Amino acid sequence: MQLQEAVNRILQNDVRKIIVTTNDDLVPARRMYESIGFTMYQTRPNQHIAGMVGEHLDYVYFV
C-alpha cells in the first residue's frame, strides 16, 4: 500500500509522530488511515476552505 510505504519512509528520519488531516465526509480516507495504525487525534471546525463541508479530522500515528 502506498500510504504504508510513505509512512515507512517518513519514520526512517527519526520522526516520532505523524499527523494527517481529512474531512469527516471522506470515509474511505479515514478507513485507510485507521487500517495502518493512525488514530483519531482531534476534530476541528472547517472555517477556511470554501465548498468543503463538515469538520476537519486530525489523525495521529505515534512511533
N, C-alpha and C positions, 0 to 999 in steps of 0.2 A: 504494500500500500504506500502511495506517495507521501501521505501525511506522516506515517511512521518513519519513513526514510528521512524526511525533513527534521523531525524531532530528534532522531538519532544523530544527525549531523550537527544540530544546534547543541546537543548535550556533549559533544566532543570538545566544546570550547569552555568547559568549566561553568556552564550555566546551571543554576540551581532551581530556577523557576521560569516557566513559560506561561504567558497569559495571552489568550486569543479572545476575540470578541466576535459575536454573531448576533443575530436578531432572533427574538423569540418565535417568529414565524418560520424560521429556517430549520425545521425539524430534522431533515437529513444531515445538515451540518452538525447539529447538536449531537445526533447519534454517532456520527463519525468521530467527533472529539471524544465522546464518552467511551467509545469502543477501544481506544488506545490508552485510556487512563486519565484523561482530563476530567476534572470535577468542577461543578458549578461553584464559582467564587463569589459573584455578586451580580445583581441586576441594577441597571441604570435607566432612567427615562430617556427616550430618544428626543432630544431637543435641537439637534443640529443638522440632521440630514433630511432634506425635503423629500417627500414621496415615500419615505421608509416608515412604515407603521410599526407600532409595538415597541417593546423595551429592548435595550442592548443587554446581552448576556455575556458576562466575562467568565471564561473557563480557565482553570489553572492546572498546570502539570508540575508537580514537585519531584525533585530527584531525591 
